[in-house]
């Protein structure tokens, strides 16, 4: 533990003892902030689901594998015709 953290703890511990644990509550402001964050997360998830349903993804071949596959198929085609 550094000297700074020890000094901070010695100043904060007496302040914590002065607070009445029964009177310290988040209050109405804490509830409002929590409700706004919850609503924002809900709307973001709803929007994400809408956007994900619109995605029509079809995976294409990788550039390196596409040329190897094409050359292998051409070789097979030459063997069949011969």
N, C-alpha and C positions, 0 to 999 in steps of 0.2 A: 504494500500500500504506500502510495507516495505521500509526501508531506502535504501537498495541496488537498488531496482527498481527505486526509486526517483532519486538517484544519476545517474543511467544509463540514465534515460530520460533527465536529465539536460545536459548530455554530448552529447547525440544523436540528440536532437532537433536543436542545432545550425548547426550540420553537414548536416541535412536534408534541412535546409534553403539554404545552399550553393549550392546544386545540382540544375541544371537546369532541370526542368521536361520535356522539349522538347528534351533533349539529352540522357536521360536515356531510353534505349531500350534493349530488350533481345539480339538482334543482330543475327548473323548467327549461333553462337554456341548454343543459346537457341532454334532456329528452328531445328537444327540438333539433339539435345538431345530430343526434343519433338517428332520429326519424328521417331527416333530410338525406343523410348518408345512405340509409337503408333504401329510401325511394330512388335515389340516384343509381344504386347498384341494380335494383329491380328493373328500371328503365333501360340501363345499359345491357343487361342480359336479354331483355326482350328485343332490343334493337339488334344485338348480335345474332340471336336466333333467326330473325327475319333475314338478315344479310347472309347467313350461312345456308338458308334454304334456297336462296337465289343462285348460289354457286353451283355451276355445272362443270365439274373438273374431270377431265379424262387424261390420264397420264400417258404421255408419249414416250417413245424410246429415248434413251440417253444418246447424245451425239456420238460418242465413241463406240457404243454397242450397235448403233444403227448401221454404220458402215461395215462392221464385222458381220452382222447378220445378213446384210444385202450381198456381200461377197460370198458368204457361205451358201446362200440360196442360189446364187448364180452358178456356183461350182456344182451344186446338186443338179441344177437344170441341165448343165452341159453333160453330166454323166448319164442322165436319163436319155438324152437325145442321141448319144453315141452308141 
